[in-house]
Amino acid sequence: MIRYIQFFIIGLILFCTTGCTDKSKTNTPDSNALVEQIQDKEKDDKISGYQYLLDFLRTKGYEFTEGDEGDEFIFKIDGHKFFAPKKNSSVLSIHCLYGVEDIPRNRLLERCNSMNQHFSVIKFSILDDSESLLCSYEFVPNKSTTTDEFNVIFMIIPECFKEFFKEFEQ
């Protein structure tokens, strides 16, 4: 449905900018570029977010394995263990766990709420077992996402853990 709306809007734009309905006159370089952009966007929308991460991991030579049920893959970067679900979605979720068995659950939840108010992309949560802190980073990668952007993500998550635990060090 969205594709039809996009093509309708393109047609409307072309009609308004060219002043005619003759298809032979609307085949200008500008209209072709616009159509190509939309087709590229549709191809990007069909690629799952985790596939961009797999491409990054392969390019950088990082090893990864599939989870026991095959619905996620697990990898290590700079000594930190990450996992990412295999979702058929353009949204990529990258997660990291940290053990928190010595900190009371209510204090952890308060800190999660506090941290989540300050961050828009990074989110913290406590797993049901109360012994694991989950840090999640979600975004929508595309073919323009650079290896530097992925590298930053894998630097940000450990730094956010450090920030999370500053309150408990005092």
MARBA-3410 file (N, C-alpha, C, O; in Angstrom, 1 decimal):
170
0.8,-1.2,0.0,0.0,0.0,0.0,0.9,1.3,0.0,0.6,2.2,-0.7 ~ 1.9,1.2,0.8,2.8,2.4,0.9,3.5,2.7,-0.5,3.6,3.8,-0.9 ~ 3.8,1.6,-1.1,4.5,1.7,-2.5,3.5,2.4,-3.4,4.0,3.3,-4.2 ~ 2.3,2.1,-3.4,1.3,2.7,-4.3,1.1,4.2,-4.0,1.0,5.0,-4.9 ~ 1.1,4.5,-2.7,1.0,5.9,-2.3,2.3,6.6,-2.8,2.2,7.8,-3.2
3.5,6.0,-2.6,4.7,6.7,-3.0,4.6,6.9,-4.6,5.0,8.0,-5.0 ~ 4.2,5.9,-5.3,4.1,6.1,-6.8,3.1,7.2,-7.2,3.3,7.9,-8.1 ~ 2.0,7.2,-6.4,1.0,8.2,-6.7,1.5,9.6,-6.4,1.3,10.5,-7.2 ~ 2.3,9.8,-5.3,2.9,11.1,-5.0,3.9,11.4,-6.1,3.9,12.6,-6.5 ~ 4.7,10.5,-6.5,5.7,10.8,-7.6,5.0,11.2,-8.8,5.3,12.2,-9.5
3.9,10.5,-9.2,3.1,10.8,-10.4,2.5,12.2,-10.3,2.6,13.0,-11.2 ~ 2.0,12.5,-9.1,1.5,13.9,-8.8,2.5,15.0,-9.0,2.3,16.0,-9.6 ~ 3.7,14.7,-8.4,4.8,15.6,-8.5,5.2,15.8,-9.9,5.4,17.0,-10.4 ~ 5.4,14.7,-10.6,5.8,14.8,-12.0,4.7,15.6,-12.9,5.1,16.4,-13.7 ~ 3.5,15.3,-12.6,2.4,16.0,-13.3,2.5,17.5,-13.1,2.4,18.3,-14.0
2.6,17.8,-11.8,2.7,19.3,-11.4,3.9,20.0,-11.9,3.8,21.1,-12.3 ~ 5.0,19.3,-11.9,6.3,20.0,-12.3,6.4,20.0,-13.9,7.1,20.9,-14.4 ~ 5.8,19.1,-14.6,6.0,19.1,-16.0,4.8,19.7,-16.7,4.9,20.2,-17.8 ~ 3.7,19.8,-16.0,2.5,20.4,-16.6,1.8,19.6,-17.7,1.1,20.2,-18.5 ~ 2.1,18.3,-17.7,1.4,17.5,-18.7,1.2,16.1,-18.2,1.8,15.7,-17.1
0.4,15.3,-18.9,0.2,13.9,-18.5,0.8,13.0,-19.6,0.7,11.8,-19.4 ~ 1.5,13.5,-20.6,2.1,12.7,-21.6,3.3,12.0,-21.0,4.3,12.6,-20.5 ~ 3.3,10.6,-20.9,4.3,9.8,-20.2,5.7,10.0,-20.9,6.7,10.0,-20.2 ~ 5.7,10.3,-22.2,7.0,10.4,-22.9,7.7,11.7,-22.4,8.9,11.8,-22.5 ~ 6.9,12.7,-21.9,7.5,14.0,-21.5,7.9,14.0,-20.0,8.6,14.8,-19.6
7.4,13.0,-19.3,7.7,12.9,-17.8,9.0,12.0,-17.6,9.4,11.9,-16.5 ~ 9.5,11.5,-18.6,10.7,10.6,-18.5,12.0,11.4,-18.5,12.8,11.2,-19.3 ~ 12.1,12.4,-17.6,13.2,13.2,-17.5,14.3,12.6,-16.6,13.9,11.7,-15.8 ~ 15.5,13.1,-16.6,16.5,12.5,-15.7,16.1,12.7,-14.3,16.4,11.8,-13.4 ~ 15.5,13.8,-13.9,15.1,14.0,-12.5,14.1,13.0,-12.1,14.1,12.5,-11.0
13.1,12.7,-12.9,12.1,11.8,-12.5,12.6,10.4,-12.5,12.3,9.6,-11.6 ~ 13.6,10.0,-13.3,14.2,8.7,-13.3,15.0,8.6,-12.0,15.0,7.5,-11.4 ~ 15.7,9.6,-11.6,16.5,9.6,-10.3,15.6,9.4,-9.1,15.9,8.6,-8.2 ~ 14.4,10.1,-9.1,13.5,9.9,-8.1,12.9,8.5,-8.0,12.8,7.9,-6.9 ~ 12.6,7.9,-9.1,12.1,6.6,-9.2,13.2,5.6,-8.7,12.9,4.7,-7.9
14.4,5.8,-9.1,15.5,5.0,-8.6,15.7,5.1,-7.1,16.0,4.1,-6.4 ~ 15.6,6.3,-6.6,15.7,6.4,-5.1,14.6,5.6,-4.4,14.9,5.0,-3.4 ~ 13.4,5.7,-4.9,12.3,4.9,-4.3,12.6,3.4,-4.4,12.3,2.7,-3.5 ~ 13.1,3.0,-5.5,13.3,1.6,-5.7,14.5,1.1,-4.8,14.4,0.0,-4.2 ~ 15.5,2.0,-4.6,16.6,1.6,-3.7,16.1,1.6,-2.3,16.5,0.7,-1.5
15.2,2.5,-1.9,14.6,2.5,-0.6,13.8,1.2,-0.3,13.8,0.6,0.7 ~ 13.0,0.7,-1.4,12.3,-0.5,-1.2,13.2,-1.7,-1.1,12.9,-2.6,-0.3 ~ 14.3,-1.7,-1.8,15.3,-2.8,-1.6,15.9,-2.8,-0.2,16.0,-3.8,0.4 ~ 16.2,-1.6,0.3,16.7,-1.4,1.7,15.7,-1.9,2.7,16.0,-2.6,3.7 ~ 14.4,-1.6,2.5,13.3,-2.0,3.4,13.2,-3.6,3.4,12.7,-4.1,4.4
13.6,-4.3,2.4,13.4,-5.7,2.3,14.6,-6.4,3.0,14.5,-7.6,3.3 ~ 15.7,-5.7,3.3,16.9,-6.3,3.9,16.7,-6.1,5.4,16.4,-5.0,5.9 ~ 16.7,-7.2,6.2,16.6,-7.1,7.6,17.8,-6.4,8.2,18.9,-6.5,7.7 ~ 17.5,-5.7,9.3,18.5,-4.9,10.0,19.7,-5.8,10.4,20.9,-5.4,10.3 ~ 19.4,-7.0,10.9,20.5,-7.9,11.4,21.5,-8.3,10.2,22.7,-8.6,10.5
21.0,-8.3,9.0,21.9,-8.6,7.9,23.0,-7.6,7.7,24.1,-7.9,7.2 ~ 22.7,-6.3,7.9,23.7,-5.3,7.9,24.8,-5.5,8.9,26.0,-5.3,8.7 ~ 24.3,-5.9,10.1,25.3,-6.2,11.2,26.2,-7.4,10.8,27.4,-7.4,11.0 ~ 25.6,-8.5,10.2,26.3,-9.6,9.8,27.4,-9.2,8.7,28.5,-9.7,8.8 ~ 27.0,-8.3,7.8,28.0,-7.8,6.8,29.1,-7.1,7.5,30.3,-7.3,7.1
28.8,-6.3,8.5,29.8,-5.6,9.3,30.8,-6.6,9.9,32.0,-6.5,9.8 ~ 30.2,-7.6,10.6,31.0,-8.6,11.3,31.9,-9.3,10.4,33.1,-9.6,10.7 ~ 31.4,-9.7,9.2,32.2,-10.4,8.3,33.3,-9.5,7.7,34.5,-10.0,7.6 ~ 33.0,-8.3,7.4,34.0,-7.4,6.9,35.1,-7.1,7.8,36.3,-7.1,7.4 ~ 34.8,-7.0,9.1,35.8,-6.7,10.1,36.5,-8.0,10.6,37.4,-8.0,11.4
36.0,-9.2,10.2,36.7,-10.4,10.6,36.3,-11.0,11.9,37.0,-11.8,12.5 ~ 35.1,-10.5,12.5,34.7,-11.0,13.8,33.9,-12.3,13.6,33.2,-12.5,12.6 ~ 34.2,-13.2,14.5,33.5,-14.5,14.5,32.1,-14.3,15.2,32.0,-13.5,16.1 ~ 31.1,-15.1,14.7,29.8,-15.1,15.4,29.2,-16.5,15.2,29.6,-17.2,14.3 ~ 28.4,-16.8,16.2,27.7,-18.1,16.1,26.2,-17.8,16.3,25.7,-16.8,16.7
25.4,-18.8,15.8,24.0,-18.8,16.0,23.6,-19.3,17.4,24.3,-20.1,18.0 ~ 22.6,-18.7,18.0,22.1,-19.1,19.3,21.5,-20.6,19.2,21.4,-21.1,18.1 ~ 21.2,-21.1,20.3,20.7,-22.5,20.3,19.5,-22.8,19.5,19.4,-23.8,18.8 ~ 18.6,-21.8,19.5,17.4,-22.0,18.7,17.4,-21.4,17.3,16.5,-21.4,16.6 ~ 18.6,-20.8,16.9,18.8,-20.2,15.6,18.1,-18.9,15.4,18.0,-18.4,14.2
17.5,-18.3,16.4,16.8,-17.0,16.3,17.6,-15.8,16.7,17.1,-14.7,16.7 ~ 18.9,-16.0,16.9,19.8,-14.9,17.2,21.2,-15.3,16.9,21.5,-16.5,16.7 ~ 22.1,-14.4,16.8,23.5,-14.7,16.7,24.3,-13.9,17.7,23.9,-12.9,18.2 ~ 25.4,-14.6,18.1,26.2,-14.1,19.3,27.6,-13.8,18.8,28.2,-14.6,17.9 ~ 28.2,-12.8,19.3,29.6,-12.4,18.9,30.2,-11.6,20.0,29.6,-11.1,20.9
31.6,-11.5,19.9,32.4,-10.8,20.9,33.1,-9.7,20.2,33.7,-10.0,19.1 ~ 33.1,-8.5,20.8,33.9,-7.4,20.3,34.6,-6.8,21.5,33.9,-6.4,22.5 ~ 35.9,-6.7,21.4,36.7,-6.0,22.5,36.4,-6.6,23.9,36.3,-5.9,24.9 ~ 36.2,-8.0,23.9,36.0,-8.7,25.2,34.5,-8.6,25.7,34.3,-9.2,26.7 ~ 33.7,-8.0,25.0,32.2,-7.9,25.4,31.4,-8.8,24.5,31.6,-8.8,23.3
30.6,-9.6,25.1,29.7,-10.5,24.4,28.4,-9.9,24.1,27.7,-9.4,25.0 ~ 28.0,-9.8,22.8,26.8,-9.2,22.3,25.9,-10.3,21.7,26.4,-11.4,21.3 ~ 24.7,-10.0,21.6,23.8,-10.9,20.7,22.8,-10.0,20.0,22.4,-8.9,20.5 ~ 22.3,-10.5,18.9,21.3,-9.7,18.1,20.3,-10.7,17.6,20.6,-11.7,17.0 ~ 19.0,-10.5,17.8,18.0,-11.3,17.3,17.9,-11.3,15.8,18.1,-10.2,15.2
17.5,-12.4,15.2,17.3,-12.4,13.8,15.8,-12.1,13.6,14.9,-13.0,13.6 ~ 15.5,-10.8,13.4,14.1,-10.4,13.2,14.0,-10.0,11.7,14.9,-9.4,11.1 ~ 12.8,-10.3,11.2,12.6,-9.9,9.8,12.0,-8.5,9.8,10.8,-8.2,9.5 ~ 12.9,-7.6,10.2,12.5,-6.2,10.4,13.7,-5.3,10.0,14.8,-5.8,10.1 ~ 13.4,-4.1,9.6,14.5,-3.2,9.3,15.2,-2.7,10.6,16.4,-2.2,10.5
14.6,-2.9,11.7,15.2,-2.5,13.0,16.2,-3.5,13.5,15.9,-4.7,13.5 ~ 17.3,-3.0,13.8,18.4,-3.9,14.4,18.5,-3.7,15.9,18.6,-2.5,16.3 ~ 18.4,-4.8,16.6,18.6,-4.7,18.1,19.9,-5.4,18.4,20.1,-6.6,18.1 ~ 20.7,-4.7,19.2,22.0,-5.3,19.6,21.9,-5.2,21.2,21.6,-4.2,21.8 ~ 22.2,-6.4,21.8,22.0,-6.5,23.2,23.3,-7.0,23.9,24.2,-7.7,23.2
23.5,-6.6,25.1,24.6,-7.1,25.9,24.1,-7.3,27.3,23.3,-6.5,27.9 ~ 24.6,-8.4,27.9,24.2,-8.7,29.3,25.3,-8.5,30.3,26.5,-8.6,29.9 ~ 24.9,-8.1,31.5,25.9,-7.9,32.5,25.3,-8.5,33.8,24.2,-8.2,34.2 ~ 26.1,-9.3,34.6,25.7,-9.9,35.8,25.5,-8.9,36.9,26.4,-8.0,37.1 ~ 24.4,-8.9,37.6,24.1,-7.9,38.7,23.6,-8.6,40.0,22.7,-8.1,40.6
24.0,-9.8,40.3,23.5,-10.6,41.3,23.6,-10.0,42.7,22.9,-10.3,43.6 ~ 24.6,-9.1,42.9,24.9,-8.5,44.2,24.1,-7.2,44.5,24.3,-6.6,45.6 ~ 23.3,-6.7,43.6,22.6,-5.5,43.8,21.1,-5.7,43.9,20.6,-6.4,43.1 ~ 20.5,-5.1,44.9,19.0,-5.4,45.1,18.2,-4.9,43.8,18.5,-3.9,43.2 ~ 17.2,-5.7,43.5,16.4,-5.5,42.3,15.8,-4.1,42.3,15.8,-3.4,41.2
15.3,-3.6,43.4,14.6,-2.3,43.4,15.6,-1.2,43.1,15.2,-0.2,42.4 ~ 16.8,-1.3,43.5,17.8,-0.3,43.2,18.2,-0.4,41.7,18.4,0.7,41.0 ~ 18.3,-1.6,41.2,18.5,-1.8,39.7,17.4,-1.1,38.9,17.7,-0.4,37.9 ~ 16.2,-1.4,39.3,15.1,-0.8,38.5,15.0,0.7,38.6,14.7,1.3,37.6 ~ 15.3,1.2,39.7,15.4,2.7,39.8,16.5,3.3,38.9,16.3,4.3,38.2
17.6,2.6,38.9,18.7,3.1,38.0,18.4,2.9,36.5,18.7,3.7,35.7 ~ 17.7,1.8,36.2,17.3,1.6,34.8,16.3,2.7,34.4,16.5,3.3,33.3 ~ 15.4,3.0,35.2,14.4,4.1,34.9,15.2,5.5,34.7,14.9,6.2,33.8 ~ 16.1,5.7,35.6,16.9,7.0,35.6,17.7,7.0,34.3,17.7,8.0,33.6 ~ 18.4,5.9,34.0,19.2,5.9,32.7,18.4,6.0,31.5,18.7,6.7,30.5
17.2,5.3,31.5,16.4,5.3,30.3,15.8,6.7,30.0,15.4,6.9,28.8 ~ 15.6,7.5,31.0,15.1,8.8,30.8,16.2,9.7,30.1,15.8,10.7,29.4 ~ 17.4,9.4,30.2,18.5,10.2,29.7,19.0,9.7,28.3,19.6,10.5,27.5 ~ 18.7,8.5,28.0,19.1,8.0,26.7,17.9,7.7,25.8,16.9,7.3,26.2 ~ 18.1,8.0,24.5,17.0,7.7,23.6,17.2,6.4,22.8,16.2,5.8,22.4
18.4,6.0,22.5,18.6,4.8,21.7,19.0,3.6,22.6,18.6,2.5,22.3 ~ 19.8,3.9,23.6,20.2,2.8,24.6,19.1,2.7,25.6,18.6,3.6,26.2 ~ 18.8,1.4,25.9,17.8,1.1,27.0,18.3,0.0,27.9,18.9,-0.9,27.4 ~ 18.0,0.2,29.2,18.4,-0.8,30.2,17.2,-1.5,30.7,16.1,-0.9,30.9 ~ 17.3,-2.8,31.0,16.2,-3.5,31.7,16.8,-4.6,32.5,17.9,-5.1,32.2
16.0,-5.1,33.5,16.5,-6.2,34.3,15.7,-7.4,33.9,14.5,-7.4,33.7 ~ 16.4,-8.5,33.7,15.7,-9.7,33.3,15.0,-10.3,34.5,15.3,-10.0,35.6 ~ 14.1,-11.2,34.2,13.2,-11.8,35.3,14.0,-12.5,36.4,13.6,-12.5,37.5 ~ 15.2,-13.0,36.0,16.0,-13.7,37.0,16.7,-12.7,38.0,17.3,-13.2,39.0 ~ 16.5,-11.4,37.8,17.1,-10.4,38.6,18.6,-10.4,38.8,19.2,-9.6,39.5
19.3,-11.3,38.0,20.7,-11.4,38.1,21.4,-10.9,36.8,22.6,-10.9,36.7 ~ 20.6,-10.4,35.9,21.2,-9.9,34.6,20.6,-8.6,34.2,19.4,-8.4,34.2 ~ 21.5,-7.7,33.9,21.1,-6.4,33.3,21.3,-6.4,31.8,22.3,-6.8,31.3 ~ 20.3,-6.0,31.1,20.3,-6.1,29.7,20.4,-4.6,29.2,19.6,-3.8,29.6 ~ 21.4,-4.4,28.3,21.5,-3.1,27.6,21.2,-3.3,26.2,21.8,-4.2,25.5
20.3,-2.6,25.6,19.9,-2.7,24.2,20.1,-1.5,23.4,19.9,-0.3,24.0 ~ 20.5,-1.6,22.2,20.7,-0.5,21.3,19.9,-0.8,20.0,20.2,-1.9,19.4 ~ 19.0,0.0,19.7,18.2,-0.2,18.5,18.3,0.9,17.5,18.3,2.1,17.9 ~ 18.4,0.6,16.2,18.4,1.6,15.2,18.1,0.9,13.8,18.0,-0.4,13.8 ~ 17.9,1.7,12.8,17.6,1.1,11.5,18.8,1.4,10.6,19.0,2.5,10.0
19.6,0.3,10.4,20.7,0.5,9.5,20.3,0.5,8.0,19.2,0.0,7.7 ~ 21.1,1.0,7.2,20.8,0.9,5.7,22.1,0.8,5.0,23.2,0.7,5.6 ~ 22.1,0.8,3.7,23.3,0.5,2.9,24.3,1.7,3.1,25.5,1.5,2.7 ~ 23.9,2.8,3.7,24.8,3.9,3.9,25.5,3.8,5.3,26.3,4.6,5.6 ~ 25.0,2.9,6.1,25.6,2.7,7.5,27.1,2.3,7.3,27.4,1.3,6.7
28.0,3.1,7.9,29.4,2.8,7.8,29.9,1.9,8.9,29.2,1.7,9.9 ~ 31.1,1.3,8.7,31.7,0.5,9.7,32.0,1.3,10.9,32.0,0.9,12.1 ~ 32.3,2.6,10.7,32.6,3.5,11.9,31.4,3.7,12.7,31.5,3.7,14.0 ~ 30.2,3.7,12.1,29.0,3.8,12.9,28.8,2.6,13.8,28.4,2.7,15.0 ~ 29.0,1.4,13.2,28.9,0.2,14.0,30.0,0.2,15.1,29.7,-0.2,16.2
31.2,0.6,14.8,32.3,0.6,15.8,31.9,1.5,17.0,32.1,1.2,18.1 ~ 31.2,2.6,16.7,30.8,3.5,17.8,29.7,2.8,18.7,29.8,3.0,19.9 ~ 28.8,2.1,18.1,27.8,1.3,18.9,28.5,0.4,19.9,28.2,0.3,21.0 ~ 29.6,-0.3,19.4,30.3,-1.2,20.2,31.2,-0.6,21.2,31.8,-1.3,22.1 ~ 31.4,0.7,21.1,32.1,1.5,22.1,31.1,2.1,23.1,31.3,2.2,24.3
29.9,2.5,22.6,28.9,3.2,23.4,28.3,2.2,24.5,28.2,2.6,25.7 ~ 28.0,1.0,24.1,27.3,0.1,25.0,28.2,-0.2,26.3,27.7,-0.1,27.4 ~ 29.5,-0.5,26.2,30.3,-0.7,27.4,30.4,0.6,28.2,30.4,0.5,29.4 ~ 30.5,1.7,27.5,30.5,3.0,28.3,29.3,3.2,29.1,29.3,3.8,30.2 ~ 28.1,2.9,28.5,26.9,3.0,29.2,26.8,2.1,30.4,26.2,2.5,31.4
27.3,0.9,30.3,27.4,0.1,31.5,28.2,0.7,32.6,27.8,0.7,33.7 ~ 29.3,1.3,32.2,30.2,2.0,33.2,29.4,3.1,33.9,29.4,3.3,35.1 ~ 28.7,3.9,33.1,27.8,5.0,33.6,26.8,4.4,34.5,26.5,5.0,35.6 ~ 26.2,3.3,34.1,25.1,2.7,34.9,25.6,2.4,36.3,24.9,2.6,37.3 ~ 26.8,1.8,36.4,27.3,1.3,37.7,28.0,2.3,38.5,28.4,2.1,39.7
28.2,3.5,38.0,28.8,4.6,38.8,28.1,4.9,40.1,28.7,5.1,41.2 ~ 26.8,4.8,40.0,25.9,5.1,41.2,26.2,4.0,42.3,26.1,4.3,43.5 ~ 26.5,2.8,41.9,26.6,1.7,42.9,28.1,1.7,43.5,28.3,1.0,44.5 ~ 29.0,2.4,42.9,30.4,2.4,43.4,30.5,3.3,44.6,31.5,3.2,45.3 ~ 29.6,4.2,44.8,29.7,5.2,45.9,29.2,4.6,47.2,29.2,5.3,48.2
END
